[in-house]
Amino acid sequence: MGLDGKVVVVTGGTRGVGAGIARAFAEAGAQVLTCARRPPEVPLPGAEFTPLDLRDTGAVQDFFGALPRLDVLVNNAGGTPYRRLTDAGAERHARVIELNLLAPLTASLAAHEHLERTRGSVVMIGSVSGGRPSPGSAAYGAAKAGLESLARSMAVEWAPRVRVNTLVVGMVRTERSGDHYGDERGVARVARTVPLGRLAEPADVGAAAVFLASDAAAYISGASLLVHGGGERPAFLDAVTDTEGS
């Protein structure tokens, strides 16, 4: 994939999807830097960690300004608790948007000069929540929809020297899957709704990120690559099946 010696920053690259992305780049020969508020519970081989609050604009600018080189930025940091809109005030929802949309913008702007110099690449980690209703995580879904739009505009403004793409990620099996789906049986039931019959592994997302950052994707920019195992089975199909069986 032509990543030997490339310098890659993975924001939030300490666990779950982020750790899978960091591992994939390290295995592809890149020098990997991860940054998050908390260090990884288990050190990631081939990845160097720096503590950083991505919502602190000054700290983000200082972090990228101190780098001698940067070839790839993966804006992975994000997430949200389950919270219906009326269960919290606007300030709480604004924090979710800040982390999932404004922080990637801040990091991208801080990294731009490096990426211009190296003819580098930005990979945004989006979500299927940005393209469908997302009850319980509406602010997160709105932020991820905005992230895709931001990436498309950025790809035009920063061409031809910097490529910008988005991975639109579906459900991923991580160490916290049980928190979302109840238990292992819940995880299995959810996996059966995916056409490919399983949740993604962090390594699946990592492999896709490496591809978009590599020379193999040299003519891909402004794109959104779906990494969701075929999407979600339409609910009306189950209704038709029930009707036929009754």
NUDO-631848 format. One record per residue (C-alpha): x, y, z; residue in one letter; residue number from 1. Coordinates in steps of 0.05 Angstrom, whole numbers, plus 5000, padded with zeros to 4 digits. Layout:
REM residues N
(site (X Y Z) "A" NUM) ...
//
This chain:
REM residues 246
(site (5000 5000 5000) "M" 1) (site (5061 5046 4998) "G" 2) (site (5058 5068 5071) "L" 3) (site (5129 5051 5093) "D" 4) (site (5158 5110 5130) "G" 5) (site (5094 5151 5125) "K" 6) (site (5073 5189 5189) "V" 7) (site (5001 5177 5208) "V" 8) (site (4960 5210 5264) "V" 9) (site (4899 5172 5288) "V" 10) (site (4856 5214 5335) "T" 11) (site (4823 5174 5390) "G" 12) (site (4866 5115 5368) "G" 13) (site (4870 5081 5436) "T" 14) (site (4813 5031 5436) "R" 15) (site (4758 5001 5394) "G" 16) (site (4755 5024 5322) "V" 17) (site (4812 5074 5333) "G" 18) (site (4859 5020 5359) "A" 19) (site (4841 4976 5300) "G" 20) (site (4858 5033 5252) "I" 21) (site (4924 5047 5288) "A" 22) (site (4944 4974 5285) "R" 23) (site (4928 4970 5211) "A" 24) (site (4972 5029 5194) "F" 25) (site (5029 5003 5238) "A" 26) (site (5024 4935 5203) "E" 27) (site (5027 4972 5136) "A" 28) (site (5094 5001 5156) "G" 29) (site (5073 5071 5177) "A" 30) (site (5097 5110 5237) "Q" 31) (site (5033 5117 5278) "V" 32) (site (5017 5171 5329) "L" 33) (site (4953 5167 5369) "T" 34) (site (4922 5221 5411) "C" 35) (site (4865 5222 5461) "A" 36) (site (4848 5247 5530) "R" 37) (site (4866 5180 5562) "R" 38) (site (4922 5132 5546) "P" 39) (site (4907 5062 5520) "P" 40) (site (4895 5009 5573) "E" 41) (site (4942 4964 5535) "V" 42) (site (4999 4997 5495) "P" 43) (site (4991 4989 5420) "L" 44) (site (5052 4959 5385) "P" 45) (site (5081 5007 5335) "G" 46) (site (5040 5067 5359) "A" 47) (site (5063 5126 5401) "E" 48) (site (5012 5160 5446) "F" 49) (site (5005 5234 5463) "T" 50) (site (4951 5259 5512) "P" 51) (site (4907 5311 5477) "L" 52) (site (4837 5340 5486) "D" 53) (site (4814 5349 5414) "L" 54) (site (4763 5401 5436) "R" 55) (site (4820 5447 5460) "D" 56) (site (4837 5485 5396) "T" 57) (site (4902 5514 5423) "G" 58) (site (4927 5446 5445) "A" 59) (site (4909 5415 5378) "V" 60) (site (4947 5470 5341) "Q" 61) (site (5008 5460 5386) "D" 62) (site (5007 5384 5376) "F" 63) (site (5006 5388 5300) "F" 64) (site (5054 5447 5299) "G" 65) (site (5106 5406 5336) "A" 66) (site (5105 5349 5286) "L" 67) (site (5164 5348 5238) "P" 68) (site (5122 5313 5185) "R" 69) (site (5052 5287 5172) "L" 70) (site (5026 5245 5114) "D" 71) (site (4958 5220 5137) "V" 72) (site (4907 5246 5187) "L" 73) (site (4852 5198 5209) "V" 74) (site (4797 5236 5245) "N" 75) (site (4770 5178 5286) "N" 76) (site (4756 5209 5355) "A" 77) (site (4682 5214 5370) "G" 78) (site (4623 5178 5399) "G" 79) (site (4562 5191 5442) "T" 80) (site (4522 5162 5499) "P" 81) (site (4450 5140 5486) "Y" 82) (site (4409 5202 5501) "R" 83) (site (4341 5222 5473) "R" 84) (site (4336 5294 5453) "L" 85) (site (4289 5315 5509) "T" 86) (site (4331 5278 5562) "D" 87) (site (4385 5332 5561) "A" 88) (site (4394 5406 5549) "G" 89) (site (4421 5436 5485) "A" 90) (site (4490 5444 5517) "E" 91) (site (4499 5368 5524) "R" 92) (site (4479 5356 5452) "H" 93) (site (4525 5413 5429) "A" 94) (site (4584 5377 5463) "R" 95) (site (4569 5316 5421) "V" 96) (site (4570 5358 5357) "I" 97) (site (4634 5392 5380) "E" 98) (site (4670 5326 5388) "L" 99) (site (4644 5292 5325) "N" 100) (site (4645 5351 5276) "L" 101) (site (4682 5411 5302) "L" 102) (site (4742 5372 5330) "A" 103) (site (4756 5338 5262) "P" 104) (site (4752 5406 5229) "L" 105) (site (4800 5435 5280) "T" 106) (site (4849 5378 5272) "A" 107) (site (4846 5381 5196) "S" 108) (site (4860 5455 5195) "L" 109) (site (4918 5446 5243) "A" 110) (site (4946 5390 5199) "A" 111) (site (4935 5424 5132) "H" 112) (site (5003 5456 5123) "E" 113) (site (5038 5389 5135) "H" 114) (site (4991 5352 5088) "L" 115) (site (5000 5404 5033) "E" 116) (site (5075 5394 5038) "R" 117) (site (5072 5318 5034) "T" 118) (site (5013 5313 4986) "R" 119) (site (4978 5277 5042) "G" 120) (site (4909 5249 5058) "S" 121) (site (4853 5259 5108) "V" 122) (site (4807 5201 5126) "V" 123) (site (4744 5219 5164) "M" 124) (site (4710 5164 5204) "I" 125) (site (4636 5175 5191) "G" 126) (site (4576 5132 5209) "S" 127) (site (4514 5103 5179) "V" 128) (site (4479 5145 5233) "S" 129) (site (4492 5205 5189) "G" 130) (site (4449 5178 5133) "G" 131) (site (4387 5152 5170) "R" 132) (site (4345 5169 5231) "P" 133) (site (4387 5160 5294) "S" 134) (site (4339 5161 5354) "P" 135) (site (4376 5164 5419) "G" 136) (site (4437 5194 5384) "S" 137) (site (4407 5249 5341) "A" 138) (site (4462 5300 5353) "A" 139) (site (4514 5247 5336) "Y" 140) (site (4478 5229 5272) "G" 141) (site (4473 5302 5253) "A" 142) (site (4547 5312 5266) "A" 143) (site (4566 5252 5224) "K" 144) (site (4522 5277 5167) "A" 145) (site (4559 5344 5172) "G" 146) (site (4626 5308 5173) "L" 147) (site (4612 5276 5105) "E" 148) (site (4592 5344 5077) "S" 149) (site (4654 5376 5106) "L" 150) (site (4698 5323 5075) "A" 151) (site (4669 5332 5006) "R" 152) (site (4679 5408 5009) "S" 153) (site (4748 5399 5038) "M" 154) (site (4767 5352 4982) "A" 155) (site (4750 5406 4930) "V" 156) (site (4783 5464 4967) "E" 157) (site (4847 5426 4983) "W" 158) (site (4855 5391 4916) "A" 159) (site (4900 5373 4882) "P" 160) (site (4952 5367 4938) "R" 161) (site (4909 5336 4993) "V" 162) (site (4858 5281 4985) "R" 163) (site (4799 5277 5034) "V" 164) (site (4752 5217 5040) "N" 165) (site (4702 5188 5090) "T" 166) (site (4692 5118 5115) "L" 167) (site (4618 5110 5131) "V" 168) (site (4621 5057 5185) "V" 169) (site (4564 5011 5207) "G" 170) (site (4561 4970 5271) "M" 171) (site (4628 4948 5297) "V" 172) (site (4644 4894 5348) "R" 173) (site (4688 4925 5402) "T" 174) (site (4701 4915 5476) "E" 175) (site (4639 4958 5489) "R" 176) (site (4590 4922 5443) "S" 177) (site (4556 4889 5503) "G" 178) (site (4541 4958 5532) "D" 179) (site (4502 4976 5469) "H" 180) (site (4467 4909 5455) "Y" 181) (site (4457 4880 5525) "G" 182) (site (4500 4818 5523) "D" 183) (site (4531 4768 5475) "E" 184) (site (4463 4742 5455) "R" 185) (site (4442 4813 5439) "G" 186) (site (4505 4822 5398) "V" 187) (site (4489 4758 5359) "A" 188) (site (4418 4780 5346) "R" 189) (site (4441 4847 5320) "V" 190) (site (4494 4814 5277) "A" 191) (site (4440 4773 5242) "R" 192) (site (4408 4837 5216) "T" 193) (site (4471 4852 5175) "V" 194) (site (4471 4821 5106) "P" 195) (site (4542 4794 5115) "L" 196) (site (4519 4761 5180) "G" 197) (site (4567 4794 5228) "R" 198) (site (4588 4861 5258) "L" 199) (site (4650 4893 5231) "A" 200) (site (4715 4882 5267) "E" 201) (site (4760 4942 5281) "P" 202) (site (4810 4911 5234) "A" 203) (site (4759 4916 5177) "D" 204) (site (4754 4991 5187) "V" 205) (site (4830 4995 5193) "G" 206) (site (4841 4960 5127) "A" 207) (site (4792 5007 5092) "A" 208) (site (4827 5068 5123) "A" 209) (site (4895 5042 5100) "V" 210) (site (4868 5033 5029) "F" 211) (site (4840 5104 5025) "L" 212) (site (4905 5133 5051) "A" 213) (site (4949 5093 5004) "S" 214) (site (4972 5103 4933) "D" 215) (site (4922 5050 4912) "A" 216) (site (4869 5104 4923) "A" 217) (site (4909 5159 4890) "A" 218) (site (4850 5181 4846) "Y" 219) (site (4798 5176 4901) "I" 220) (site (4779 5240 4936) "S" 221) (site (4713 5268 4961) "G" 222) (site (4686 5197 4966) "A" 223) (site (4646 5162 5020) "S" 224) (site (4663 5088 5026) "L" 225) (site (4609 5046 5060) "L" 226) (site (4638 4997 5110) "V" 227) (site (4574 4966 5137) "H" 228) (site (4569 4894 5114) "G" 229) (site (4515 4908 5063) "G" 230) (site (4474 4956 5106) "G" 231) (site (4410 4940 5143) "E" 232) (site (4355 4892 5121) "R" 233) (site (4293 4934 5104) "P" 234) (site (4240 4926 5158) "A" 235) (site (4185 4917 5106) "F" 236) (site (4215 4850 5085) "L" 237) (site (4202 4823 5155) "D" 238) (site (4131 4849 5151) "A" 239) (site (4120 4814 5084) "V" 240) (site (4147 4749 5113) "T" 241) (site (4100 4754 5172) "D" 242) (site (4041 4766 5126) "T" 243) (site (4058 4707 5082) "E" 244) (site (4064 4662 5142) "G" 245) (site (3998 4682 5173) "S" 246) 
//
